[in-house]
């Protein structure tokens, strides 16, 4: 089992997004989840990104903690 600890920056890189601190802050400032919306269902992801996020959560992968953190930070 991979017990790697990933960072939010690494998650952004994995999603193909700019992953510097200012890039992440800008993304978080420009995007929000609708009330009750699951992170993978947000309209700002492409299919591959949404699939990755969904799989990370469903499989409780080593990315799940960072995906959860991102969901919290994007929640209203």
C-alpha positions in Angstrom: 0.0 0.0 0.0 1.3 3.5 -0.9 1.4 5.6 2.2 2.7 8.7 0.5 1.5 12.0 1.8 0.6 14.3 -1.0 0.1 18.1 -0.9 -2.6 20.3 -2.3 0.0 21.6 -4.8 0.8 18.0 -5.9 -3.0 17.5 -6.4 -3.2 20.6 -8.6 -0.3 19.3 -10.6 -1.9 15.9 -10.9 -5.0 17.6 -12.2 -3.0 19.5 -14.8 -3.4 22.8 -13.1 -0.8 25.4 -12.2 0.3 24.5 -8.7 2.1 27.4 -7.2 0.7 28.9 -4.0 -0.6 32.0 -5.8 -2.1 29.8 -8.6 -3.9 27.7 -6.0 -5.1 30.8 -4.1 -6.4 32.3 -7.4 -8.2 29.1 -8.3 -9.8 28.9 -4.9 -10.8 32.6 -5.2 -12.4 32.0 -8.6 -14.3 28.7 -8.1 -16.9 27.6 -5.6 -19.1 24.5 -5.2 -22.8 24.9 -5.2 -24.5 24.1 -2.0 -24.6 20.3 -1.7 -22.5 19.7 -4.8 -19.9 17.0 -4.8 -16.5 18.1 -5.9 -16.3 15.8 -9.0 -19.6 17.2 -10.2 -18.5 20.8 -10.3 -18.7 22.3 -13.8 -15.2 23.7 -13.8 -13.5 20.2 -14.2 -13.0 18.5 -17.5 -13.9 14.8 -17.7 -10.5 13.5 -16.9 -10.2 15.7 -13.8 -13.7 14.8 -12.6 -13.0 11.1 -13.1 -9.7 11.3 -11.2 -11.4 13.1 -8.3 -14.3 10.7 -8.2 -12.0 7.7 -8.3 -9.8 9.1 -5.5 -12.8 9.4 -3.3 -14.5 6.2 -4.2 -11.3 4.1 -3.8 -10.2 6.1 -0.7 -6.9 6.4 -2.6 -3.8 8.1 -1.3 -5.1 11.3 -2.9 -8.4 11.2 -0.9 -7.2 13.5 1.9 -6.1 16.2 -0.5 -9.3 15.8 -2.5 -11.3 16.2 0.7 -9.3 19.3 1.6 -10.0 20.8 -1.8 -13.7 20.1 -1.4 -13.8 21.9 2.0 -11.9 24.9 0.6 -14.3 25.2 -2.3 -17.4 24.8 -0.3 -19.7 27.7 0.3 
